[in-house]
Amino acid sequence: MTKKYYTNNTNILPEKEFNFIVSDVRIPRMVPLQTLADESGISYKALWQMCKQNKIVHIKSGNKFLVNVDKFVEYLNAGELEVENDDKIETRGRKLKDTA
């Protein structure tokens, strides 16, 4: 019995297009929390809480949080957004009973 080898050419890009795509991509600088804490002067625990609350752009790789440095600097420059009274805030956990 002979084996049949099937080739899938759908994932192959022409080399000209591939070089064009890669040259336009800017890979962000992602650093662990401890490195960011050392560079920024903000405590590790405060950075960890910001990640848990999704205040800063990050990814989780295993047990480590990797933070996008450029987005973190933008966050520091802009500050936190304030919530107006008309906006509804999403809550987790038990729902409050209506008293009305």
WORA-V977080 format. One record per residue. PHI is phi in radians with two decimals (none if undefined). Layout:
phi = <PHI PHI>
This chain:
phi = <none -1.76 -1.45 -1.78 -1.83 -1.83 -1.83 -1.90 -1.64 -1.30 -1.62 -1.64 -1.71 -1.04 -1.04 -1.08 -1.18 -1.06 -1.13 -1.16 -1.17 -1.15 -1.21 -1.55 -1.46 -1.94 -1.42 -1.25 -1.48 -1.93 -2.24 -1.20 -1.02 -1.12 -1.12 -1.14 -1.12 -1.14 -1.35 -1.70 1.50 -1.55 -1.13 -1.02 -1.11 -1.13 -1.13 -1.08 -1.16 -1.08 -1.17 -1.09 -1.57 0.99 -1.48 -2.11 -1.30 -2.68 -2.28 -1.95 -2.06 1.20 -1.68 -1.65 -1.72 -1.94 -1.84 -1.32 -1.14 -1.08 -1.18 -1.14 -1.12 -1.06 -1.08 -1.14 -1.25 -1.50 1.40 -1.44 -1.42 -1.54 -1.68 -1.38 -1.10 -1.32 -1.32 -1.53 -1.81 -1.37 -2.04 -1.98 1.64 -1.18 -1.55 -1.31 -1.35 -1.33 -1.61 -1.51>
